[in-house]
């Protein structure tokens, strides 16, 4: 009987924890309250920046990234406001920084904490392509993809243990899962995004870039460049968790007419 009660509690918790994607409509499992995810991101983001000094505010690369990032931010806020979902962005305090490292990558933590590596900029080549990447990364955070894969990791680690108890008793595991979910761990590997996550982030990112005034069609040539960059022995970091292949490009082309609707109204 006790086992049945625990199972029912776990299933009930899972049902309550499901959230719906504002663009695709897909439901996902988020065991961690988003407020807790944002709180953790503040700590981890500050820690990251102390270990990876960002470029100064007056650096032209920082200015470009913040210009693009602010446009994407406003697009996200408008999209959610139009849907009556502004409350889903509660706690967001957007921050955009550039780290001078050769890594071809960018990421966004919960709460709008973004980092772009200088190694990405020669591949993006222009603002529009950078907007596609930043829109994609921000979409992962907006869609709670990190929360979802962290929740999956927690289900494996904690099983049927009551979540609150597990978090109190095993904070180190929780922190490690967060670092894995956002690629901050150097020795624990990465909790990979699924193909579903990637498709969602691609679609959402195109919408946000288009609403920001950038032609989403540049996404095709950008991901083609990334596919070529990943054809060597060691692909860019961005491709280790963001696979670029013929299927992805075909999906982008199929969704492009919808994304272009947002671009036409943004001009």
C-alpha positions as YAML, in Angstrom:
chain: A
units: angstrom
residues:
- id: 1
  name: UNK
  ca: [0.00, 0.00, 0.00]
- id: 2
  name: UNK
  ca: [2.83, 2.38, 0.93]
- id: 3
  name: UNK
  ca: [4.52, 1.70, -2.42]
- id: 4
  name: UNK
  ca: [1.27, 2.53, -4.24]
- id: 5
  name: UNK
  ca: [0.98, 5.84, -2.36]
- id: 6
  name: UNK
  ca: [4.57, 6.80, -3.17]
- id: 7
  name: UNK
  ca: [4.06, 5.88, -6.82]
- id: 8
  name: UNK
  ca: [0.89, 7.94, -6.95]
- id: 9
  name: UNK
  ca: [2.69, 10.88, -5.36]
- id: 10
  name: UNK
  ca: [5.53, 10.68, -7.87]
- id: 11
  name: UNK
  ca: [3.14, 10.44, -10.80]
- id: 12
  name: UNK
  ca: [1.13, 13.35, -9.43]
- id: 13
  name: UNK
  ca: [4.27, 15.43, -9.06]
- id: 14
  name: UNK
  ca: [5.30, 14.63, -12.62]
- id: 15
  name: UNK
  ca: [1.87, 15.64, -13.94]
- id: 16
  name: UNK
  ca: [1.91, 18.95, -12.05]
- id: 17
  name: UNK
  ca: [5.48, 19.66, -13.13]
- id: 18
  name: UNK
  ca: [4.67, 19.44, -16.85]
- id: 19
  name: UNK
  ca: [4.76, 22.75, -18.70]
- id: 20
  name: UNK
  ca: [3.59, 23.67, -22.21]
- id: 21
  name: UNK
  ca: [5.83, 25.23, -24.85]
- id: 22
  name: UNK
  ca: [4.44, 28.58, -26.00]
- id: 23
  name: UNK
  ca: [5.32, 28.02, -29.67]
- id: 24
  name: UNK
  ca: [5.23, 24.27, -30.33]
- id: 25
  name: UNK
  ca: [2.64, 23.26, -27.74]
- id: 26
  name: UNK
  ca: [4.76, 20.33, -26.51]
- id: 27
  name: UNK
  ca: [4.52, 19.46, -22.82]
- id: 28
  name: UNK
  ca: [7.71, 18.75, -20.89]
- id: 29
  name: UNK
  ca: [8.73, 17.63, -17.41]
- id: 30
  name: UNK
  ca: [10.16, 20.39, -15.18]
- id: 31
  name: UNK
  ca: [10.73, 19.10, -11.65]
- id: 32
  name: UNK
  ca: [12.71, 22.16, -10.61]
- id: 33
  name: UNK
  ca: [10.77, 25.39, -9.98]
- id: 34
  name: UNK
  ca: [11.95, 27.92, -12.54]
- id: 35
  name: UNK
  ca: [12.62, 30.41, -9.74]
- id: 36
  name: UNK
  ca: [15.11, 27.92, -8.29]
- id: 37
  name: UNK
  ca: [16.71, 27.44, -11.71]
- id: 38
  name: UNK
  ca: [17.12, 31.21, -12.08]
- id: 39
  name: UNK
  ca: [18.60, 31.47, -8.58]
- id: 40
  name: UNK
  ca: [21.13, 28.75, -9.40]
- id: 41
  name: UNK
  ca: [21.97, 30.43, -12.70]
- id: 42
  name: UNK
  ca: [22.84, 33.70, -10.95]
- id: 43
  name: UNK
  ca: [25.41, 31.88, -8.83]
- id: 44
  name: UNK
  ca: [26.84, 29.80, -11.66]
- id: 45
  name: UNK
  ca: [26.92, 32.70, -14.13]
- id: 46
  name: UNK
  ca: [28.84, 34.94, -11.73]
- id: 47
  name: UNK
  ca: [31.21, 32.07, -10.96]
- id: 48
  name: UNK
  ca: [31.79, 31.46, -14.68]
- id: 49
  name: UNK
  ca: [32.58, 35.13, -15.34]
- id: 50
  name: UNK
  ca: [35.15, 35.22, -12.53]
- id: 51
  name: UNK
  ca: [36.92, 32.28, -14.18]
- id: 52
  name: UNK
  ca: [36.44, 33.50, -17.77]
- id: 53
  name: UNK
  ca: [36.92, 37.25, -17.87]
- id: 54
  name: UNK
  ca: [34.46, 38.88, -20.29]
- id: 55
  name: UNK
  ca: [35.45, 41.51, -22.84]
- id: 56
  name: UNK
  ca: [35.02, 45.15, -21.77]
- id: 57
  name: UNK
  ca: [31.80, 47.02, -22.45]
- id: 58
  name: UNK
  ca: [33.39, 49.21, -25.14]
- id: 59
  name: UNK
  ca: [34.77, 46.29, -27.19]
- id: 60
  name: UNK
  ca: [33.06, 46.26, -30.59]
- id: 61
  name: UNK
  ca: [32.31, 42.55, -30.25]
- id: 62
  name: UNK
  ca: [30.57, 43.11, -26.93]
- id: 63
  name: UNK
  ca: [28.60, 45.99, -28.41]
- id: 64
  name: UNK
  ca: [27.48, 43.82, -31.34]
- id: 65
  name: UNK
  ca: [26.45, 40.89, -29.15]
- id: 66
  name: UNK
  ca: [24.52, 43.15, -26.79]
- id: 67
  name: UNK
  ca: [22.83, 44.92, -29.71]
- id: 68
  name: UNK
  ca: [21.67, 41.60, -31.15]
- id: 69
  name: UNK
  ca: [20.83, 40.19, -27.74]
- id: 70
  name: UNK
  ca: [18.68, 43.17, -26.79]
- id: 71
  name: UNK
  ca: [16.70, 42.84, -30.03]
- id: 72
  name: UNK
  ca: [16.11, 39.14, -29.34]
- id: 73
  name: UNK
  ca: [15.15, 39.95, -25.74]
- id: 74
  name: UNK
  ca: [12.53, 42.47, -26.90]
- id: 75
  name: UNK
  ca: [11.23, 39.95, -29.45]
- id: 76
  name: UNK
  ca: [10.84, 37.30, -26.74]
- id: 77
  name: UNK
  ca: [9.08, 39.74, -24.43]
- id: 78
  name: UNK
  ca: [6.71, 40.88, -27.19]
- id: 79
  name: UNK
  ca: [5.91, 37.32, -28.27]
- id: 80
  name: UNK
  ca: [5.06, 36.28, -24.73]
- id: 81
  name: UNK
  ca: [3.11, 39.47, -24.06]
- id: 82
  name: UNK
  ca: [1.05, 38.91, -27.22]
- id: 83
  name: UNK
  ca: [0.23, 35.41, -25.97]
- id: 84
  name: UNK
  ca: [-0.64, 36.67, -22.48]
- id: 85
  name: UNK
  ca: [2.29, 34.72, -21.06]
- id: 86
  name: UNK
  ca: [4.53, 37.50, -19.74]
- id: 87
  name: UNK
  ca: [4.48, 35.92, -16.28]
- id: 88
  name: UNK
  ca: [6.59, 33.06, -17.67]
- id: 89
  name: UNK
  ca: [9.46, 35.54, -17.92]
- id: 90
  name: UNK
  ca: [9.22, 36.61, -14.27]
- id: 91
  name: UNK
  ca: [12.66, 36.79, -12.71]
- id: 92
  name: UNK
  ca: [14.47, 37.33, -16.02]
- id: 93
  name: UNK
  ca: [17.30, 39.86, -15.78]
- id: 94
  name: UNK
  ca: [18.93, 39.73, -19.17]
- id: 95
  name: UNK
  ca: [22.71, 39.90, -19.35]
- id: 96
  name: UNK
  ca: [24.90, 39.51, -22.44]
- id: 97
  name: UNK
  ca: [28.65, 38.96, -22.22]
- id: 98
  name: UNK
  ca: [31.42, 37.94, -24.61]
- id: 99
  name: UNK
  ca: [34.33, 35.72, -23.58]
- id: 100
  name: UNK
  ca: [37.55, 35.89, -25.60]
- id: 101
  name: UNK
  ca: [38.09, 32.18, -26.22]
- id: 102
  name: UNK
  ca: [38.43, 30.19, -29.45]
- id: 103
  name: UNK
  ca: [35.48, 27.93, -28.59]
- id: 104
  name: UNK
  ca: [32.81, 28.02, -31.30]
- id: 105
  name: UNK
  ca: [29.88, 28.23, -28.93]
- id: 106
  name: UNK
  ca: [27.26, 30.30, -27.10]
- id: 107
  name: UNK
  ca: [24.75, 29.49, -24.37]
- id: 108
  name: UNK
  ca: [21.96, 30.95, -22.27]
- id: 109
  name: UNK
  ca: [21.10, 30.09, -18.67]
- id: 110
  name: UNK
  ca: [17.67, 30.52, -17.05]
- id: 111
  name: UNK
  ca: [16.84, 34.16, -16.43]
- id: 112
  name: UNK
  ca: [18.47, 35.34, -19.66]
- id: 113
  name: UNK
  ca: [22.13, 34.94, -18.71]
- id: 114
  name: UNK
  ca: [23.97, 34.73, -22.04]
- id: 115
  name: UNK
  ca: [27.58, 34.14, -23.02]
- id: 116
  name: UNK
  ca: [28.98, 34.24, -26.56]
- id: 117
  name: UNK
  ca: [32.55, 33.07, -27.27]
- id: 118
  name: UNK
  ca: [34.64, 35.10, -29.71]
- id: 119
  name: UNK
  ca: [35.42, 31.87, -31.56]
- id: 120
  name: UNK
  ca: [31.82, 31.82, -32.79]
- id: 121
  name: UNK
  ca: [31.94, 35.24, -34.47]
- id: 122
  name: UNK
  ca: [34.11, 34.30, -37.49]
- id: 123
  name: UNK
  ca: [31.59, 31.54, -38.24]
- id: 124
  name: UNK
  ca: [28.47, 33.66, -37.84]
- id: 125
  name: UNK
  ca: [30.16, 36.41, -39.92]
- id: 126
  name: UNK
  ca: [27.28, 38.92, -39.57]
- id: 127
  name: UNK
  ca: [24.62, 40.14, -37.14]
- id: 128
  name: UNK
  ca: [21.80, 38.18, -38.75]
- id: 129
  name: UNK
  ca: [23.58, 34.83, -38.37]
- id: 130
  name: UNK
  ca: [24.57, 35.76, -34.82]
- id: 131
  name: UNK
  ca: [20.88, 36.49, -34.15]
- id: 132
  name: UNK
  ca: [20.00, 32.99, -35.36]
- id: 133
  name: UNK
  ca: [22.46, 31.43, -32.90]
- id: 134
  name: UNK
  ca: [21.51, 33.66, -29.99]
- id: 135
  name: UNK
  ca: [17.82, 33.16, -30.73]
- id: 136
  name: UNK
  ca: [18.42, 29.41, -30.71]
- id: 137
  name: UNK
  ca: [20.31, 29.46, -27.40]
- id: 138
  name: UNK
  ca: [17.81, 31.81, -25.74]
- id: 139
  name: UNK
  ca: [15.01, 29.55, -26.99]
- id: 140
  name: UNK
  ca: [16.55, 26.64, -25.06]
- id: 141
  name: UNK
  ca: [16.29, 28.70, -21.86]
- id: 142
  name: UNK
  ca: [12.81, 30.07, -22.64]
- id: 143
  name: UNK
  ca: [11.54, 26.55, -23.37]
- id: 144
  name: UNK
  ca: [13.08, 25.23, -20.10]
- id: 145
  name: UNK
  ca: [15.09, 22.61, -21.99]
- id: 146
  name: UNK
  ca: [17.85, 22.72, -19.37]
- id: 147
  name: UNK
  ca: [15.26, 22.20, -16.64]
- id: 148
  name: UNK
  ca: [13.81, 19.28, -18.56]
- id: 149
  name: UNK
  ca: [17.08, 17.42, -19.05]
- id: 150
  name: UNK
  ca: [18.16, 18.25, -15.50]
- id: 151
  name: UNK
  ca: [14.81, 16.83, -14.30]
- id: 152
  name: UNK
  ca: [15.48, 13.66, -16.26]
- id: 153
  name: UNK
  ca: [18.86, 13.40, -14.57]
- id: 154
  name: UNK
  ca: [17.24, 13.94, -11.18]
- id: 155
  name: UNK
  ca: [14.74, 11.15, -11.83]
- id: 156
  name: UNK
  ca: [17.69, 8.83, -12.47]
- id: 157
  name: UNK
  ca: [19.65, 10.05, -9.43]
- id: 158
  name: UNK
  ca: [16.83, 10.38, -6.91]
- id: 159
  name: UNK
  ca: [14.22, 7.91, -8.14]
- id: 160
  name: UNK
  ca: [11.10, 7.99, -5.98]
- id: 161
  name: UNK
  ca: [12.64, 10.15, -3.27]
- id: 162
  name: UNK
  ca: [10.57, 13.22, -2.48]
- id: 163
  name: UNK
  ca: [12.17, 16.03, -4.46]
- id: 164
  name: UNK
  ca: [12.43, 18.56, -1.64]
- id: 165
  name: UNK
  ca: [14.17, 16.00, 0.57]
- id: 166
  name: UNK
  ca: [16.56, 15.03, -2.21]
- id: 167
  name: UNK
  ca: [17.51, 18.64, -2.87]
- id: 168
  name: UNK
  ca: [18.24, 19.27, 0.81]
- id: 169
  name: UNK
  ca: [20.23, 16.10, 1.32]
- id: 170
  name: UNK
  ca: [22.14, 16.08, -1.97]
- id: 171
  name: UNK
  ca: [22.81, 19.68, -3.04]
- id: 172
  name: UNK
  ca: [26.14, 18.71, -4.62]
- id: 173
  name: UNK
  ca: [24.41, 16.33, -7.03]
- id: 174
  name: UNK
  ca: [21.85, 19.00, -7.87]
- id: 175
  name: UNK
  ca: [24.61, 21.50, -8.62]
- id: 176
  name: UNK
  ca: [26.48, 18.96, -10.74]
- id: 177
  name: UNK
  ca: [23.33, 18.22, -12.76]
- id: 178
  name: UNK
  ca: [22.81, 21.95, -13.33]
- id: 179
  name: UNK
  ca: [26.39, 22.31, -14.55]
- id: 180
  name: UNK
  ca: [25.96, 19.32, -16.84]
- id: 181
  name: UNK
  ca: [22.68, 20.69, -18.19]
- id: 182
  name: UNK
  ca: [24.30, 23.97, -19.20]
- id: 183
  name: UNK
  ca: [27.70, 22.68, -20.28]
- id: 184
  name: UNK
  ca: [29.62, 24.25, -17.39]
- id: 185
  name: UNK
  ca: [31.17, 21.02, -16.16]
- id: 186
  name: UNK
  ca: [34.52, 20.03, -17.60]
- id: 187
  name: UNK
  ca: [34.72, 16.58, -16.06]
- id: 188
  name: UNK
  ca: [31.15, 15.31, -15.85]
- id: 189
  name: UNK
  ca: [30.22, 15.45, -19.50]
- id: 190
  name: UNK
  ca: [27.08, 17.05, -20.91]
- id: 191
  name: UNK
  ca: [23.42, 16.17, -20.63]
- id: 192
  name: UNK
  ca: [22.66, 16.19, -24.33]
- id: 193
  name: UNK
  ca: [19.82, 18.08, -25.92]
- id: 194
  name: UNK
  ca: [17.44, 15.73, -27.70]
- id: 195
  name: UNK
  ca: [16.40, 16.08, -31.33]
- id: 196
  name: UNK
  ca: [13.04, 17.38, -30.00]
- id: 197
  name: UNK
  ca: [14.84, 20.11, -28.05]
- id: 198
  name: UNK
  ca: [16.89, 21.06, -31.08]
- id: 199
  name: UNK
  ca: [13.88, 21.27, -33.38]
- id: 200
  name: UNK
  ca: [12.01, 23.41, -30.86]
- id: 201
  name: UNK
  ca: [14.97, 25.74, -30.35]
- id: 202
  name: UNK
  ca: [15.47, 26.05, -34.11]
- id: 203
  name: UNK
  ca: [11.85, 27.05, -34.69]
- id: 204
  name: UNK
  ca: [11.62, 29.38, -31.70]
- id: 205
  name: UNK
  ca: [14.99, 30.92, -32.51]
- id: 206
  name: UNK
  ca: [13.91, 31.69, -36.07]
- id: 207
  name: UNK
  ca: [10.76, 33.39, -34.79]
- id: 208
  name: UNK
  ca: [12.67, 35.50, -32.28]
- id: 209
  name: UNK
  ca: [15.36, 36.47, -34.81]
- id: 210
  name: UNK
  ca: [12.69, 37.40, -37.36]
- id: 211
  name: UNK
  ca: [10.78, 39.48, -34.81]
- id: 212
  name: UNK
  ca: [14.06, 41.19, -33.97]
- id: 213
  name: UNK
  ca: [14.31, 42.40, -37.57]
- id: 214
  name: UNK
  ca: [16.76, 39.78, -38.89]
- id: 215
  name: UNK
  ca: [16.10, 37.75, -42.03]
- id: 216
  name: UNK
  ca: [15.70, 34.16, -40.76]
- id: 217
  name: UNK
  ca: [16.74, 32.74, -44.15]
- id: 218
  name: UNK
  ca: [20.40, 33.24, -43.17]
- id: 219
  name: UNK
  ca: [19.93, 30.27, -40.82]
- id: 220
  name: UNK
  ca: [20.24, 27.90, -43.78]
- id: 221
  name: UNK
  ca: [23.65, 29.12, -44.91]
- id: 222
  name: UNK
  ca: [24.87, 29.43, -41.30]
- id: 223
  name: UNK
  ca: [24.05, 25.83, -40.41]
- id: 224
  name: UNK
  ca: [25.55, 24.71, -43.71]
- id: 225
  name: UNK
  ca: [28.78, 26.44, -42.66]
- id: 226
  name: UNK
  ca: [28.56, 24.76, -39.27]
- id: 227
  name: UNK
  ca: [28.06, 21.38, -40.92]
- id: 228
  name: UNK
  ca: [31.23, 21.95, -42.96]
- id: 229
  name: UNK
  ca: [33.10, 23.09, -39.85]
- id: 230
  name: UNK
  ca: [32.03, 19.88, -38.13]
- id: 231
  name: UNK
  ca: [33.28, 17.59, -40.88]
- id: 232
  name: UNK
  ca: [36.78, 17.41, -39.40]
- id: 233
  name: UNK
  ca: [38.08, 15.23, -36.58]
- id: 234
  name: UNK
  ca: [37.07, 17.65, -33.82]
- id: 235
  name: UNK
  ca: [33.82, 19.54, -34.53]
- id: 236
  name: UNK
  ca: [33.08, 22.92, -32.91]
- id: 237
  name: UNK
  ca: [31.70, 22.81, -29.38]
- id: 238
  name: UNK
  ca: [28.38, 24.12, -30.70]
- id: 239
  name: UNK
  ca: [28.00, 20.96, -32.76]
- id: 240
  name: UNK
  ca: [28.73, 18.63, -29.86]
- id: 241
  name: UNK
  ca: [25.30, 19.40, -28.44]
- id: 242
  name: UNK
  ca: [23.67, 21.05, -31.47]
- id: 243
  name: UNK
  ca: [23.93, 18.59, -34.35]
- id: 244
  name: UNK
  ca: [23.83, 20.14, -37.81]
- id: 245
  name: UNK
  ca: [22.88, 17.80, -40.62]
- id: 246
  name: UNK
  ca: [20.68, 17.44, -43.69]
- id: 247
  name: UNK
  ca: [17.62, 16.69, -41.56]
- id: 248
  name: UNK
  ca: [18.02, 19.86, -39.52]
- id: 249
  name: UNK
  ca: [18.49, 22.02, -42.61]
- id: 250
  name: UNK
  ca: [15.45, 20.39, -44.24]
- id: 251
  name: UNK
  ca: [13.40, 21.14, -41.11]
- id: 252
  name: UNK
  ca: [14.56, 24.76, -41.16]
- id: 253
  name: UNK
  ca: [13.54, 25.12, -44.79]
- id: 254
  name: UNK
  ca: [10.13, 23.61, -44.05]
- id: 255
  name: UNK
  ca: [9.52, 26.04, -41.17]
- id: 256
  name: UNK
  ca: [10.92, 29.07, -43.00]
- id: 257
  name: UNK
  ca: [7.59, 30.29, -44.49]
- id: 258
  name: UNK
  ca: [6.17, 30.55, -40.98]
- id: 259
  name: UNK
  ca: [9.26, 32.38, -39.66]
- id: 260
  name: UNK
  ca: [9.18, 34.82, -42.58]
- id: 261
  name: UNK
  ca: [5.69, 35.92, -41.51]
- id: 262
  name: UNK
  ca: [7.24, 37.37, -38.36]
- id: 263
  name: UNK
  ca: [10.02, 38.98, -40.39]
- id: 264
  name: UNK
  ca: [7.61, 40.74, -42.74]
- id: 265
  name: UNK
  ca: [5.68, 42.27, -39.82]
- id: 266
  name: UNK
  ca: [8.88, 43.37, -38.05]
- id: 267
  name: UNK
  ca: [9.99, 45.67, -40.85]
...
